[in-house]
Amino acid sequence: MGKGPGLYSDIGKKARDLLYKDYQADHKFSITTYTSNGVAITSTGTKKGELLLADVSTELKNKNITTNVKVDTNSNLFTTVTVDEPAPGLKTIFSFNVPDQRSGKVELQYQHAYAGISTSIGLTASPLVNFSGVVGNNCVSVGTDLSFDTVSGNFTKLNAGLNFTHSDFIASLALNDKGDTVNASYYHIVSPLTNTAVGAELSHSFSSNENTLTIGTQHARPIDHSEGSCEQLWQSKCSDPA
């Protein structure tokens, strides 16, 4: 376990990644190469029926500055510049998309042994301001996530979360959608050697009185080749609305 409670986005992240990240029925491939000067180039393609969607991204690291640039099939340009540790515990992230002129955003993250704070503001005349904070330690943490629309003068997001971390499991509870939805998630490491883990999430909507239970598992199977080895990650899940 790492030091400190992390950021609010880390609450329930392990379970969310296992249950929802990269799940799709489409054909997808990704290739990453590295140049001699340390630039990482990743090409990704996804086949949706007869349609092929592709993007190319590059990552360049220079001391404590990391620049990511991605171009997709529709000629959209996504750029993120991250400055790590300009001061102890601080990280600065600047991002924008072309041609979306309202996408520019600056984010500041600060992590301490007993707190984690993230705040961002859009680079527009009437920006959306987001603030999230977590207090606790690497075992127990509690936090909140807020977004404020400077045009309407209203809060567009009011979330709160609780996280409990042990050596082999993580349990989380979050109140989202301005108190309308409660999510309880659980992530358990079965075998660190094979990256085997199970996860579950139970969601309840107060306005619709609906429950949704999602359960998933993952397992990494080693594949041997004559001149090396690689690893294949297998994932499975089921979701049952009640």
Disulfide bonds with the S-S distance in Angstrom:
none
